Amino acid sequence: MTDMPETRERLCRVWLSCSESLSYSSRKRLLETYLSAEAVFDGFTPDMALVTGSKAYAELADLRTKGLDRIEKSIIRSGISLAVFGDQAFPDLLERIGDPPDLLFYRGRMIKHEERVIAIIGSRRETKYGRDQAFRIARDLAVNGVTVVSGLARGVDTAAHEGALDGGGRTVAILGSGINRVYPQENADLAEKMIRQGGALISEFHPSAGPLSFHFPFRNRLVSGLSHGVVLIEAREKSGTQITIGHALEQGREVFALPGQVGLPGSELPHRMIREGARLVTSAADIMEDMGWQHGQGAEQLELPMPDLTNQQRRLYDALCDEPRGFDELLELLEVPAPQLNVTITQLELFGLIDSLPGRMFRQARR
């Protein structure tokens, strides 16, 4: 909780975030041009309307006349903390996405580096099957020390948060509204329980921001960005959930999908994602195995001895040391015939040294 004065730069970033009409791109352009939010505040002139737009300029001008002291008192009174890009409270997973927020508002416990984080997403119009599966998977992930991220929405999100709490674990909600405007209101008690159990509520929107429709697609990049993998439970085609999956793929996150009953609307997107290469999962154990995470909360991975490798096997293993690579890329890099590469891949898979990924991609196994 915020119980000490904020720096002037951080308060100026809050000032920028308080304008509903200031777009992400305009705020980024201001910060790149003036190098700091403080410089924007101090040098605020009508010329800036060319960047912000007239409506956002008027909002910022009005807020500026009220002063930074008022902003600081409001933050302290609400018990809200701030995390600025690059500081010790800002999650490093979010620092590495393509369009990170420059400022986060949060309540609860923020962790800079988390080893195991899975997002669970799905429909607000969930079936009993979807709700039960989201609860079960989240609970079992939490038992194994995995932080569960979701959006606190009705349906699958709510079930995921509740399951993680039931498993005695940590769960984090990324809001599409301000911290002081938990939405839906019926989940206010759930949000407080999440905080008490070591989790957090996070938002990049100013604390009193309402649940505006355009907020939710925008916040979805943070749901996937704050995770190592995303689990799709139930969702219809052309839903907001599909936006989150798109972000996950762009961010290089693992995508998992739970199969549903054929013919139901909520099974449409998970089944299509499975056909397109998402990992089919039916349990938390599947996720733990695919991510290379050893079961058991706090358990450490055992370091297995490296088997003796031929020169060709070692070349392939070393080629995957930095990042996953596709079959065609490996062919070009290693300059070997396709049949020989197939044999070497199979040998290293049998040794447990490499993993096969969707789309004929390969990576070193986590040992």
C-alpha positions in Angstrom: 0.0 0.0 0.0 1.2 3.5 -0.7 2.2 5.1 2.6 5.0 7.4 1.4 5.3 10.4 -1.0 5.5 9.5 -4.6 8.1 11.0 -6.8 7.0 13.9 -9.0 7.7 11.9 -12.2 5.4 9.1 -11.1 2.7 11.6 -10.2 3.0 13.2 -13.6 2.5 9.8 -15.2 -0.6 9.4 -13.1 -1.8 12.8 -14.4 -1.3 11.5 -18.0 -3.3 8.3 -17.3 -6.2 10.3 -15.9 -7.2 11.6 -19.3 -9.8 9.1 -20.7 -9.3 10.6 -24.2 -5.5 10.4 -24.3 -4.7 7.3 -26.5 -1.9 4.9 -25.7 0.0 6.0 -28.9 -0.4 9.7 -28.0 0.9 9.2 -24.5 3.8 7.2 -25.8 4.6 9.9 -28.4 4.6 12.6 -25.6 7.0 10.6 -23.5 9.3 9.8 -26.4 9.3 13.5 -27.4 9.8 15.1 -24.0 11.7 12.2 -22.4 9.7 12.3 -19.1 6.1 12.8 -17.9 7.5 15.6 -15.7 8.7 17.5 -18.7 5.3 17.1 -20.4 3.6 18.5 -17.2 6.0 21.4 -16.8 6.1 22.3 -20.6 2.4 21.8 -21.1 1.3 24.2 -23.9 -1.6 24.4 -26.4 0.9 23.1 -29.1 0.6 19.7 -27.4 -3.0 19.5 -28.6 -1.5 18.5 -32.0 -0.4 15.3 -30.4 -3.1 14.7 -27.8 -6.1 15.9 -29.6 -8.3 18.8 -28.4 -10.4 16.7 -26.0 -7.5 15.0 -24.2 -5.7 18.4 -24.1 -8.7 20.0 -22.3 -8.9 17.1 -19.8 -5.2 17.3 -19.0 -5.3 21.1 -18.7 -8.2 20.8 -16.2 -6.4 18.1 -14.2 -3.2 20.2 -14.2 -4.8 23.2 -12.6 -5.9 21.0 -9.7 -2.3 20.1 -9.0 -0.2 17.0 -8.3 -0.9 17.2 -4.5 -4.5 16.3 -5.1 -3.5 13.3 -7.2 -1.1 12.1 -4.5 -3.7 12.4 -1.7 -6.2 10.5 -3.8 -3.7 7.6 -4.3 -2.8 7.5 -0.6 -6.4 7.6 0.5 -7.3 4.7 -1.8 -4.4 2.5 -0.7 -3.3 2.1 -4.3 0.4 1.5 -5.2 2.1 2.4 -8.5 4.5 0.4 -10.6 6.4 2.3 -13.3 8.1 0.5 -16.2 11.5 -0.6 -15.1 11.1 -0.3 -11.4 11.2 -3.1 -8.8 7.4 -3.5 -8.7 6.9 -3.7 -12.4 6.6 -7.4 -13.6 9.4 -8.3 -15.9 7.1 -10.4 -18.0 5.3 -7.2 -19.0 8.5 -5.4 -19.7 9.2 -7.8 -22.6 5.9 -7.4 -24.5 5.7 -5.2 -27.6 3.4 -2.6 -26.2 3.9 -2.5 -22.4 2.1 0.0 -20.1 4.3 2.7 -18.7 2.4 2.8 -15.5 0.3 0.2 -13.5 -2.0 0.8 -10.6 -2.3 -2.1 -8.2 -3.5 -3.3 -4.8 -2.1 -6.4 -3.2 1.3 -8.0 -3.8 3.2 -7.4 -7.0 6.1 -9.7 -7.9 8.9 -8.6 -10.1 9.9 -12.1 -11.3 7.6 -15.1 -11.2 8.7 -18.5 -12.3 5.3 -20.0 -13.1 2.3 -18.0 -14.3 -0.6 -19.3 -16.3 -3.6 -17.3 -17.6 -7.0 -18.9 -17.7 -9.5 -17.3 -20.0 -12.9 -18.1 -21.5 -16.5 -17.1 -22.0 -18.7 -15.0 -19.7 -21.6 -17.2 -20.9 -19.9 -20.4 -19.6 -21.5 -23.8 -19.3 -21.3 -25.8 -16.0 -18.7 -27.9 -17.7 -16.5 -24.9 -18.5 -17.0 -23.4 -15.1 -16.1 -26.7 -13.3 -13.1 -27.3 -15.5 -11.7 -23.8 -15.0 -12.1 -24.1 -11.3 -10.4 -27.6 -11.2 -7.5 -26.7 -13.4 -6.8 -23.4 -11.6 -7.0 -25.2 -8.2 -4.6 -27.9 -9.3 -2.2 -25.3 -10.8 -2.3 -23.3 -7.5 -1.5 -26.5 -5.5 1.6 -26.8 -7.6 2.8 -23.3 -7.0 1.6 -21.7 -10.2 0.1 -18.2 -10.1 -3.2 -18.0 -12.0 -4.0 -14.8 -14.0 -7.4 -13.9 -15.3 -9.7 -10.9 -15.8 -12.2 -11.1 -12.9 -15.1 -11.2 -15.5 -18.2 -13.3 -14.9 -18.0 -16.9 -16.0 -14.7 -18.7 -16.6 -12.6 -15.8 -15.2 -14.4 -16.0 -11.9 -14.2 -19.8 -11.7 -10.4 -19.6 -12.3 -9.8 -17.1 -9.5 -12.0 -19.1 -7.1 -10.2 -22.3 -8.0 -6.8 -20.8 -7.4 -7.9 -19.5 -4.0 -9.4 -22.9 -3.2 -6.0 -24.4 -4.0 -4.4 -22.1 -1.5 -2.5 -20.2 -4.2 -1.9 -16.8 -5.6 -4.2 -15.3 -8.3 -4.0 -12.0 -10.1 -6.8 -10.1 -11.9 -6.1 -7.6 -14.7 -9.0 -5.2 -14.7 -10.7 -3.5 -17.6 -11.7 -0.7 -15.2 -10.0 1.3 -12.5 -8.9 -0.2 -9.2 -11.6 1.6 -7.4 -14.3 0.4 -9.8 -14.1 -3.4 -9.6 -16.2 -4.9 -12.4 -18.5 -6.7 -12.1 -19.4 -5.3 -8.7 -20.6 -8.8 -7.6 -16.9 -9.8 -7.6 -15.8 -7.1 -5.1 -15.6 -9.6 -2.2 -13.7 -12.1 -4.4 -11.2 -9.3 -5.3 -10.6 -8.6 -1.6 -10.1 -12.3 -0.9 -7.5 -12.5 -3.7 -5.6 -9.6 -2.1 -5.7 -11.1 1.4 -4.3 -14.4 0.0 -1.3 -12.8 -1.6 -2.6 -11.9 -5.0 -3.2 -8.6 -6.7 -5.6 -6.4 -8.7 -3.8 -4.6 -11.5 -5.0 -1.9 -13.9 -3.4 0.5 -16.3 -6.5 2.7 -16.2 -6.8 5.5 -13.7 -8.4 4.4 -10.4 -11.9 5.8 -11.0 -12.1 4.7 -14.7 -15.3 2.8 -15.5 -15.6 -0.5 -17.4 -15.7 1.1 -20.8 -16.1 -1.3 -23.7 -12.8 -0.4 -25.4 -10.9 -1.0 -22.2 -11.3 -4.8 -22.3 -9.7 -5.6 -25.7 -6.9 -3.3 -24.7 -6.3 -4.9 -21.3 -6.3 -8.4 -22.8 -2.7 -8.0 -24.0 -1.7 -7.7 -20.3 -3.6 -10.9 -19.4 -1.5 -12.9 -21.8 1.6 -10.8 -21.3 1.7 -11.5 -17.6 1.7 -15.2 -18.1 4.0 -17.9 -19.5 1.0 -19.7 -21.1 -2.7 -19.1 -21.8 -5.4 -21.7 -21.2 -8.6 -21.3 -23.3 -11.5 -23.0 -21.6 -14.7 -22.0 -23.5 -15.2 -19.2 -26.0 -17.2 -18.4 -29.2 -15.7 -17.3 -32.4 -15.2 -13.5 -32.7 -15.2 -13.0 -28.9 -12.8 -10.9 -26.8 -11.1 -14.1 -25.8 -9.9 -14.5 -29.4 -8.1 -11.2 -29.0 -6.2 -12.5 -25.9 -5.1 -15.6 -27.9 -3.9 -13.3 -30.7 -1.8 -11.3 -28.2 -0.4 -14.6 -26.7 0.7 -15.8 -30.0 2.4 -12.5 -30.8 4.1 -12.5 -27.4 5.4 -16.0 -27.9 3.3 -17.5 -25.1 2.3 -21.1 -25.0 -1.4 -21.6 -25.9 -3.5 -24.4 -24.5 -7.1 -25.3 -25.2 -9.5 -27.5 -23.4 -11.7 -29.6 -25.7 -15.5 -29.2 -25.3 -18.6 -30.9 -26.5 -18.9 -30.9 -30.3 -21.7 -28.6 -31.6 -21.7 -26.2 -28.6 -21.0 -22.5 -29.3 -18.4 -22.4 -26.5 -16.4 -25.2 -28.1 -15.9 -23.4 -31.4 -12.8 -21.4 -30.6 -11.0 -24.0 -28.5 -11.5 -26.7 -31.2 -10.3 -24.4 -33.9 -7.2 -23.4 -31.9 -6.4 -27.1 -31.3 -6.6 -27.8 -35.0 -4.3 -24.8 -35.6 -1.7 -26.1 -33.2 -2.7 -25.1 -29.6 -1.8 -27.8 -27.1 -4.8 -29.9 -26.1 -5.1 -30.1 -22.3 -7.5 -31.8 -19.9 -5.8 -31.2 -16.6 -3.2 -29.1 -14.8 -0.9 -32.0 -15.0 -0.9 -31.6 -18.8 0.1 -28.0 -18.5 2.8 -28.7 -16.0 4.3 -31.4 -18.2 4.1 -29.3 -21.4 5.7 -26.3 -19.6 8.5 -28.5 -18.2 7.5 -27.7 -14.6 8.1 -30.3 -12.0 5.0 -31.1 -9.9 5.0 -30.0 -6.3 5.0 -26.6 -4.8 8.5 -25.2 -4.3 10.1 -28.3 -5.8 13.3 -27.9 -7.7 14.1 -29.4 -11.0 16.7 -32.2 -10.9 19.7 -31.6 -13.1 19.9 -34.8 -15.2 23.3 -36.0 -16.6 23.9 -35.2 -20.2 24.1 -38.4 -22.3 27.1 -38.9 -24.7 26.1 -37.3 -28.0 27.4 -37.8 -31.5 28.8 -34.7 -33.3 25.5 -34.4 -35.3 23.4 -34.7 -32.2 25.4 -32.1 -30.4 25.2 -29.6 -33.3 21.4 -29.9 -33.2 21.2 -29.6 -29.5 23.4 -26.5 -29.5 21.4 -24.9 -32.3 18.4 -24.8 -30.0 20.3 -23.3 -27.0 19.0 -19.7 -27.5 15.5 -20.1 -28.9 13.1 -22.5 -30.6 13.7 -23.1 -34.3 11.6 -24.6 -37.1 12.5 -27.7 -39.1 13.3 -25.7 -42.3 15.5 -23.3 -40.3 17.4 -26.2 -38.8 17.9 -27.8 -42.3 19.5 -24.6 -43.5 21.6 -24.1 -40.4 22.9 -27.6 -40.0 23.2 -28.3 -43.8 22.0 -31.9 -43.6 19.4 -33.9 -45.6 15.9 -33.9 -44.2 15.8 -37.6 -43.4 19.0 -37.4 -41.4 17.6 -34.4 -39.5 14.4 -36.3 -38.7 16.4 -39.2 -37.3 18.5 -36.8 -35.1 15.5 -35.0 -33.8 13.8 -38.3 -32.9 17.0 -39.4 -31.1 17.2 -36.3 -29.0 13.5 -36.5 -28.2 14.0 -40.0 -26.9 16.9 -38.8 -24.8 14.6 -36.1 -23.4 16.8 -33.3 -24.6 14.5 -31.5 -27.0 10.7 -30.9 -27.1 8.5 -30.8 -30.2 6.3 -27.7 -30.4 3.3 -26.9 -32.7 4.1 -26.0 -36.3 7.2 -28.3 -36.5 9.1 -26.1 -34.1 11.7 -27.5 -31.6 13.3 -26.3 -28.4 15.7 -27.6 -25.8 13.9 -29.4 -23.0 13.9 -27.8 -19.6 16.2 -30.0 -17.6 
